[in-house]
Amino acid sequence: MNPILRNVLAVIAGIAIGASVNMGIITISGSIIPPPDGADVATMEGLKATIHLFEPKHFLMPFLAHALGTLAGALITALIAVSHKLRLALAIGVIFSAGGIQMVMALPSPLWFRITDIIGAYIPMAYFGAKLAMKKRS
């Protein structure tokens, strides 16, 4: 297979896998840490209206979803890519960061969560995923 095509497919696969992991964790998060009484988590409008009810523990699963989704996406990308493994994995981190920035702008979450999420969940996890993949391949 053409190396450029394989690298493009690696990024597409990384986005798909990372997004799936992210959504899977978000989907099950309410059964692990139930939302506060009275919180409407079914819609973005409901979340905006009731986010003031959330405690720090309620932000753990979204952070893990973002971090592990990025890690999985970067790992898959680096495993599939023919070349530029670190750069392509970091591209996954940048893409997921853009989504994370959009989310923190759309949802009025606490400042400490915004900072932790943007700084800790994306680029560092993409780097870690790339390093895991490169270590596994050698």
Secondary structure, 3 states (H helix, E strand, C coil): CCHHHHHHHHHHHHHHHHHHHHHHHHHHHHHHCCCCCCCCCCCHHHHHHHHHHCCHHHHHHHHHHHHHHHHHHHHHHHHHCCCCHHHHHHHHHHHHHHHHHHHHHHCCCCHHHHHHHHHHCCHHHHHHHHHHHHHHHC
